[in-house]
Amino acid sequence: MTRLAARRTPLASLLAVLLTPALLAVAAPAEAQSSVQLYGIIDAGLTYFSNLNGHGTFVANDGAIQANRWGLRGTEDLGDGRRVIFALENGFNLYSGTMVQSGVLFSRQAWLGLQDNTLGTLTLGKQYDFFWDNLTQFTMGQLAGQYSWHPGDFDHLAGTLHINNAIKYTSPNWAGLTVGGLYATPSSDVSAGTGRVFAFGAKYANDGLSLGAAYTNTHNSGVNAPTQAGTTIFPDLPPGPAVLDNIASWGVGGSYRYGPNTTRLLFTSTRFRNGNESTVMNTYEANQIYRWGPAWTFMAGYWYSKMGVQKWQNVTGLADYALSKRTDVYVEATWLYAGGGAAPVFLGGGAAPTFVKGTYTGQGPSSTAVRIGMRHTF
């Protein structure tokens, strides 16, 4: 150290003492203006199916109670109640380490947008519709997951509809009420996605009461109804992947929370159109949640679906114990019945039913799934 530098040290130290609090005060708000969060869900367990392609089978599978995912969400504060927001979310298979959708890194969500406290939120990219935003909260599947979703998830409650090229608007919260709309141009590969999509939704929440409504209309929608739902939808459709001219779904639901109990009711209706053919699937659901202390959650419920002569019934029970705020263990059981030529197929259960002229020719009209598992969120 030179003599000149040594002479300046006391002055420099004094300036540092005086200026540091002011610099920190200026820097702290600037640093708080932007944030990026890494988050995710990891689920693993063992499931027994009483009738998987005609046989009782144990399956080590993951992502059953909630699909495995990791993602990034971020925000930048622009001031005056405005902010930039984004989300990038990947789906993955825990046991194999592979992506859910090969070659698509952010297969669940990928969007960027602007949010204003007064004007609402506008986002662009791969997004969910308003069934996911407004009605999933009333389903058994919201807690019990994969085996309690409605046939084929044609009403989008399980979040299997990831809409590419979407522009989505959601209003600010007006005394508990929010509304929104979505429009999407056709995907480049219709067989792997959808054509034009438009959707609307509304929800209301006040104290223990929650209500929701949604409508989604998809053109040229790719489906694989036999493995999704145990049906070919139309008798003349081949028992495999197909592109339907139009699928339009609407639904309403509500819940009421009182003490440790929550009662939930839901109705959805989906119309399928292909050429001159048309049919409707209606689903009615009721379920009950009971929370016992800070750790235990119990749920039981029932839904009934009907499409022409085909019908499905599902009874599900769940017991979940929280080991911590981020980790829980659970056991659940689901009984599924399918009649009128439909097959008892759990969404994502790995079934490959056989059909002749739209009628199921496999063994047994029902199947039971019993699962034990563990879930961690971060």
C-alpha positions as CSV (number, residue, x, y, z in Angstrom):
1,M,0.0,0.0,0.0
2,T,1.3,3.5,-0.9
3,R,1.6,6.3,1.5
4,L,-1.1,8.3,-0.5
5,A,-3.5,5.3,-0.3
6,A,-2.9,5.0,3.4
7,R,-3.8,8.6,4.0
8,R,-7.1,8.2,2.2
9,T,-8.2,5.0,4.0
10,P,-9.9,6.8,7.0
11,L,-11.8,9.0,4.6
12,A,-12.8,6.1,2.4
13,S,-13.9,4.2,5.5
14,L,-16.0,7.1,6.6
15,L,-17.7,7.4,3.2
16,A,-18.4,3.7,3.1
17,V,-20.1,3.9,6.5
18,L,-22.2,6.8,5.5
19,L,-23.1,5.7,2.0
20,T,-23.7,1.9,2.5
21,P,-27.2,2.2,4.0
22,A,-28.3,4.6,1.2
23,L,-26.9,2.3,-1.5
24,L,-28.6,-0.7,0.1
25,A,-31.9,1.2,0.2
26,V,-31.6,2.0,-3.5
27,A,-30.5,-1.5,-4.5
28,A,-33.0,-3.5,-2.5
29,P,-36.1,-2.3,-4.5
30,A,-34.3,-2.8,-7.8
31,E,-33.3,-6.3,-6.8
32,A,-36.9,-7.1,-5.7
33,Q,-38.3,-6.1,-9.1
34,S,-37.4,-9.3,-10.8
35,S,-37.6,-13.0,-9.7
36,V,-37.3,-16.4,-11.2
37,Q,-38.6,-19.5,-9.4
38,L,-37.7,-23.2,-10.0
39,Y,-40.6,-25.5,-9.0
40,G,-41.7,-29.0,-9.6
41,I,-43.6,-32.1,-8.5
42,I,-42.3,-35.7,-8.2
43,D,-44.7,-38.6,-7.7
44,A,-43.8,-42.3,-7.5
45,G,-45.6,-45.4,-6.5
46,L,-47.0,-48.9,-7.2
47,T,-50.4,-49.6,-8.7
48,Y,-52.4,-52.8,-8.9
49,F,-54.9,-53.1,-11.8
50,S,-57.5,-55.9,-11.5
51,N,-58.2,-55.8,-15.2
52,L,-55.5,-54.5,-17.4
53,N,-56.0,-56.0,-20.8
54,G,-57.8,-58.9,-19.2
55,H,-55.2,-59.6,-16.4
56,G,-54.5,-58.5,-12.8
57,T,-51.2,-56.6,-12.9
58,F,-48.9,-54.7,-10.6
59,V,-47.3,-51.6,-12.3
60,A,-44.5,-49.4,-11.0
61,N,-45.6,-46.0,-12.4
62,D,-45.1,-42.4,-11.6
63,G,-47.0,-39.2,-12.0
64,A,-50.3,-40.8,-11.0
65,I,-51.7,-38.5,-8.3
66,Q,-50.1,-35.5,-10.1
67,A,-48.1,-35.5,-13.3
68,N,-44.3,-35.2,-12.8
69,R,-43.0,-31.8,-13.8
70,W,-40.4,-29.1,-13.3
71,G,-40.6,-25.5,-14.4
72,L,-39.5,-22.0,-14.3
73,R,-41.9,-19.1,-13.5
74,G,-40.7,-15.5,-13.4
75,T,-41.8,-11.9,-13.1
76,E,-40.3,-8.4,-13.7
77,D,-42.0,-5.4,-12.0
78,L,-42.4,-2.6,-14.4
79,G,-44.0,-0.2,-11.9
80,D,-47.4,1.4,-11.6
81,G,-49.0,-2.0,-11.0
82,R,-47.6,-3.6,-14.2
83,R,-45.3,-6.6,-14.6
84,V,-43.9,-9.0,-17.1
85,I,-44.7,-12.7,-16.3
86,F,-43.6,-16.0,-17.9
87,A,-43.8,-19.8,-17.3
88,L,-41.9,-22.7,-18.8
89,E,-42.9,-26.1,-17.7
90,N,-41.6,-29.6,-18.6
91,G,-43.3,-33.0,-18.1
92,F,-41.0,-36.0,-17.4
93,N,-41.1,-39.7,-16.6
94,L,-39.4,-40.4,-13.3
95,Y,-38.7,-44.1,-13.7
96,S,-37.1,-43.7,-17.2
97,G,-35.9,-40.1,-16.9
98,T,-37.4,-39.3,-20.3
99,M,-39.6,-36.4,-21.4
100,V,-43.3,-37.0,-21.5
101,Q,-43.4,-35.7,-25.1
102,S,-40.3,-36.7,-27.1
103,G,-38.6,-33.7,-28.6
104,V,-40.7,-31.1,-26.8
105,L,-38.8,-29.6,-23.8
106,F,-41.7,-27.5,-22.4
107,S,-44.6,-29.8,-23.2
108,R,-46.9,-28.5,-20.5
109,Q,-46.6,-24.7,-20.6
110,A,-44.5,-22.1,-22.4
111,W,-45.8,-18.6,-22.3
112,L,-44.9,-14.9,-21.8
113,G,-47.2,-12.1,-21.0
114,L,-48.1,-8.7,-19.4
115,Q,-50.1,-8.3,-16.2
116,D,-51.8,-5.1,-15.0
117,N,-53.6,-4.7,-11.7
118,T,-56.3,-2.6,-13.4
119,L,-56.5,-4.1,-16.9
120,G,-55.9,-7.8,-16.4
121,T,-53.4,-10.3,-17.9
122,L,-52.5,-11.0,-21.5
123,T,-50.3,-14.1,-22.2
124,L,-49.0,-15.7,-25.5
125,G,-47.7,-19.2,-26.1
126,K,-48.6,-22.8,-25.1
127,Q,-51.3,-22.6,-22.5
128,Y,-54.2,-24.3,-20.7
129,D,-57.9,-23.5,-21.2
130,F,-60.4,-22.4,-18.6
131,F,-61.5,-25.9,-17.7
132,W,-58.1,-26.3,-16.1
133,D,-58.2,-22.8,-14.6
134,N,-61.8,-22.8,-13.3
135,L,-63.2,-26.3,-13.0
136,T,-60.4,-28.8,-12.1
137,Q,-60.6,-27.5,-8.5
138,F,-64.0,-29.3,-8.2
139,T,-62.9,-32.8,-9.4
140,M,-61.8,-35.9,-7.7
141,G,-58.8,-35.9,-10.0
142,Q,-57.6,-32.7,-8.4
143,L,-56.6,-34.7,-5.3
144,A,-56.7,-38.4,-6.5
145,G,-55.2,-37.9,-9.9
146,Q,-55.0,-40.2,-12.9
147,Y,-57.6,-42.9,-12.2
148,S,-60.4,-40.6,-11.3
149,W,-60.5,-38.3,-14.3
150,H,-63.5,-38.4,-16.6
151,P,-63.3,-40.6,-19.7
152,G,-60.5,-39.6,-22.0
153,D,-60.1,-36.2,-20.4
154,F,-62.2,-34.9,-23.3
155,D,-63.4,-32.2,-20.9
156,H,-59.7,-31.1,-20.3
157,L,-59.9,-31.3,-16.5
158,A,-56.8,-33.3,-16.2
159,G,-54.8,-30.7,-18.2
160,T,-54.0,-33.0,-21.1
161,L,-55.0,-30.2,-23.6
162,H,-51.9,-28.0,-24.0
163,I,-52.9,-25.4,-26.5
164,N,-50.2,-24.1,-28.9
165,N,-50.2,-20.6,-30.4
166,A,-52.6,-19.3,-27.8
167,I,-53.5,-15.7,-27.0
168,K,-55.2,-15.6,-23.6
169,Y,-56.8,-12.8,-21.6
170,T,-57.8,-13.0,-17.9
171,S,-59.5,-10.1,-16.2
172,P,-58.5,-8.6,-12.9
173,N,-60.4,-9.9,-9.8
174,W,-63.6,-7.9,-9.4
175,A,-64.9,-8.6,-5.9
176,G,-64.2,-12.3,-6.3
177,L,-65.2,-12.6,-10.0
178,T,-62.7,-13.2,-12.9
179,V,-63.5,-13.8,-16.6
180,G,-61.3,-14.7,-19.6
181,G,-61.0,-15.7,-23.2
182,L,-58.6,-17.6,-25.4
183,Y,-57.9,-17.9,-29.1
184,A,-55.3,-20.1,-30.8
185,T,-54.3,-20.5,-34.4
186,P,-53.9,-24.1,-35.8
187,S,-50.9,-26.1,-34.7
188,S,-48.4,-26.9,-37.4
189,D,-49.0,-30.6,-36.9
190,V,-52.7,-31.1,-36.3
191,S,-52.4,-34.9,-35.6
192,A,-50.3,-34.0,-32.5
193,G,-52.3,-31.0,-31.4
194,T,-55.4,-29.1,-32.5
195,G,-56.6,-26.8,-35.2
196,R,-58.2,-23.5,-34.3
197,V,-59.3,-23.2,-30.7
198,F,-61.4,-20.6,-28.9
199,A,-62.4,-20.8,-25.2
200,F,-64.1,-18.7,-22.5
201,G,-64.4,-19.0,-18.7
202,A,-65.5,-17.4,-15.5
203,K,-65.0,-18.1,-11.8
204,Y,-66.1,-16.6,-8.5
205,A,-64.8,-17.1,-5.0
206,N,-66.0,-15.6,-1.7
207,D,-65.3,-17.1,1.7
208,G,-66.1,-20.8,1.5
209,L,-68.0,-20.6,-1.8
210,S,-66.4,-21.2,-5.2
211,L,-68.1,-21.3,-8.6
212,G,-66.7,-21.9,-12.1
213,A,-67.7,-22.2,-15.7
214,A,-65.8,-23.0,-18.9
215,Y,-66.3,-23.5,-22.6
216,T,-63.7,-24.8,-25.2
217,N,-64.1,-25.4,-28.9
218,T,-61.4,-27.2,-30.8
219,H,-61.3,-27.8,-34.5
220,N,-59.4,-30.8,-36.1
221,S,-58.5,-32.3,-32.8
222,G,-56.2,-35.3,-32.6
223,V,-57.5,-38.0,-30.2
224,N,-56.7,-41.7,-29.4
225,A,-60.1,-42.5,-27.8
226,P,-59.6,-46.3,-27.4
227,T,-56.6,-45.9,-25.1
228,Q,-57.8,-42.6,-23.6
229,A,-61.4,-43.6,-22.7
230,G,-62.2,-47.1,-23.9
231,T,-64.4,-46.1,-26.8
232,T,-64.0,-45.3,-30.6
233,I,-66.6,-42.5,-30.1
234,F,-68.2,-43.4,-33.5
235,P,-68.7,-47.0,-34.6
236,D,-67.1,-46.5,-38.0
237,L,-64.0,-44.8,-36.7
238,P,-60.9,-47.1,-36.6
239,P,-59.8,-48.2,-33.0
240,G,-56.8,-46.0,-32.9
241,P,-55.6,-42.4,-33.4
242,A,-58.0,-40.1,-35.3
243,V,-58.5,-36.5,-36.1
244,L,-62.1,-35.3,-35.4
245,D,-63.6,-32.3,-37.1
246,N,-64.7,-30.6,-33.9
247,I,-64.9,-31.2,-30.1
248,A,-66.8,-28.7,-28.1
249,S,-67.0,-28.9,-24.2
250,W,-68.7,-26.8,-21.6
251,G,-69.0,-27.3,-17.9
252,V,-70.1,-25.7,-14.6
253,G,-69.0,-26.6,-11.0
254,G,-69.0,-25.4,-7.5
255,S,-67.8,-26.1,-4.0
256,Y,-68.6,-25.0,-0.5
257,R,-66.1,-25.3,2.4
258,Y,-67.4,-25.5,6.0
259,G,-65.1,-26.4,8.8
260,P,-62.9,-29.3,7.8
261,N,-65.3,-30.3,5.1
262,T,-65.6,-29.3,1.4
263,T,-68.5,-30.5,-0.8
264,R,-67.9,-30.3,-4.6
265,L,-70.3,-30.7,-7.5
266,L,-69.5,-30.7,-11.3
267,F,-71.2,-31.2,-14.6
268,T,-69.5,-31.3,-18.0
269,S,-70.8,-31.9,-21.6
270,T,-68.7,-32.7,-24.7
271,R,-70.0,-32.8,-28.2
272,F,-68.0,-34.7,-30.8
273,R,-68.5,-34.0,-34.6
274,N,-67.0,-35.8,-37.5
275,G,-68.4,-35.4,-41.0
276,N,-72.2,-35.9,-40.6
277,E,-71.9,-37.7,-37.3
278,S,-72.4,-36.2,-33.9
279,T,-72.6,-37.5,-30.3
280,V,-72.5,-36.0,-26.8
281,M,-70.8,-37.2,-23.6
282,N,-72.3,-35.9,-20.3
283,T,-70.6,-36.4,-17.0
284,Y,-72.0,-35.7,-13.5
285,E,-69.7,-35.7,-10.4
286,A,-70.0,-35.3,-6.7
287,N,-67.2,-35.6,-4.1
288,Q,-66.5,-34.8,-0.5
289,I,-63.2,-33.8,1.2
290,Y,-62.5,-34.0,4.9
291,R,-59.3,-32.6,6.5
292,W,-58.4,-34.0,9.8
293,G,-55.8,-31.9,11.6
294,P,-52.8,-30.5,9.7
295,A,-51.7,-33.8,8.2
296,W,-54.6,-35.9,7.1
297,T,-56.8,-35.4,4.0
298,F,-59.6,-37.8,3.0
299,M,-61.7,-37.7,-0.1
300,A,-64.4,-39.9,-1.6
301,G,-66.6,-39.3,-4.7
302,Y,-68.5,-40.7,-7.6
303,W,-69.0,-39.7,-11.3
304,Y,-71.3,-41.0,-14.0
305,S,-70.7,-40.5,-17.8
306,K,-73.0,-41.3,-20.7
307,M,-72.5,-41.1,-24.4
308,G,-75.3,-42.7,-26.5
309,V,-75.6,-46.3,-25.2
310,Q,-72.2,-46.3,-23.7
311,K,-71.8,-45.4,-20.0
312,W,-69.1,-45.2,-17.3
313,Q,-69.1,-45.1,-13.5
314,N,-66.2,-44.3,-11.2
315,V,-66.0,-44.5,-7.4
316,T,-62.8,-43.2,-5.8
317,G,-61.4,-43.0,-2.3
318,L,-58.2,-41.4,-1.1
319,A,-56.3,-41.1,2.2
320,D,-53.3,-38.7,2.2
321,Y,-50.9,-38.0,5.0
322,A,-48.5,-35.0,4.9
323,L,-45.0,-35.8,6.3
324,S,-44.1,-32.2,5.8
325,K,-45.2,-29.1,3.9
326,R,-43.7,-30.6,0.8
327,T,-43.9,-34.3,1.1
328,D,-46.8,-36.6,1.5
329,V,-47.7,-40.3,1.3
330,Y,-51.1,-41.7,0.1
331,V,-53.2,-44.7,-0.6
332,E,-56.1,-44.6,-3.0
333,A,-58.6,-47.0,-4.6
334,T,-60.8,-46.6,-7.7
335,W,-63.5,-48.8,-9.2
336,L,-64.4,-48.2,-12.8
337,Y,-67.3,-49.7,-14.7
338,A,-67.9,-49.4,-18.5
339,G,-71.0,-50.6,-20.3
340,G,-72.9,-50.4,-23.6
341,G,-69.8,-51.4,-25.6
342,A,-67.3,-49.2,-23.8
343,A,-64.1,-50.6,-22.2
344,P,-63.0,-50.0,-18.6
345,V,-59.9,-47.9,-19.4
346,F,-58.1,-45.6,-16.9
347,L,-56.6,-42.4,-18.4
348,G,-52.9,-43.2,-19.0
349,G,-53.3,-46.6,-17.5
350,G,-51.6,-48.4,-20.4
351,A,-54.7,-50.3,-21.6
352,A,-55.0,-51.5,-25.2
353,P,-58.6,-52.6,-25.6
354,T,-59.9,-54.3,-28.7
355,F,-63.1,-53.3,-30.6
356,V,-65.2,-54.6,-33.4
357,K,-67.4,-52.0,-35.1
358,G,-67.1,-49.7,-32.1
359,T,-67.9,-52.4,-29.5
360,Y,-65.5,-53.6,-26.8
361,T,-64.6,-57.3,-27.2
362,G,-62.2,-57.6,-24.3
363,Q,-62.7,-59.3,-20.9
364,G,-64.8,-57.8,-18.1
365,P,-66.8,-54.6,-17.8
366,S,-65.0,-53.2,-14.8
367,S,-61.5,-52.7,-13.3
368,T,-60.1,-51.6,-10.0
369,A,-56.9,-49.6,-9.4
370,V,-55.3,-49.6,-5.9
371,R,-52.2,-47.4,-5.5
372,I,-49.8,-46.5,-2.8
373,G,-47.4,-43.6,-3.5
374,M,-45.3,-40.7,-2.3
375,R,-45.1,-37.2,-3.6
376,H,-42.7,-34.3,-3.2
377,T,-43.1,-30.7,-4.3
378,F,-40.4,-28.1,-4.6
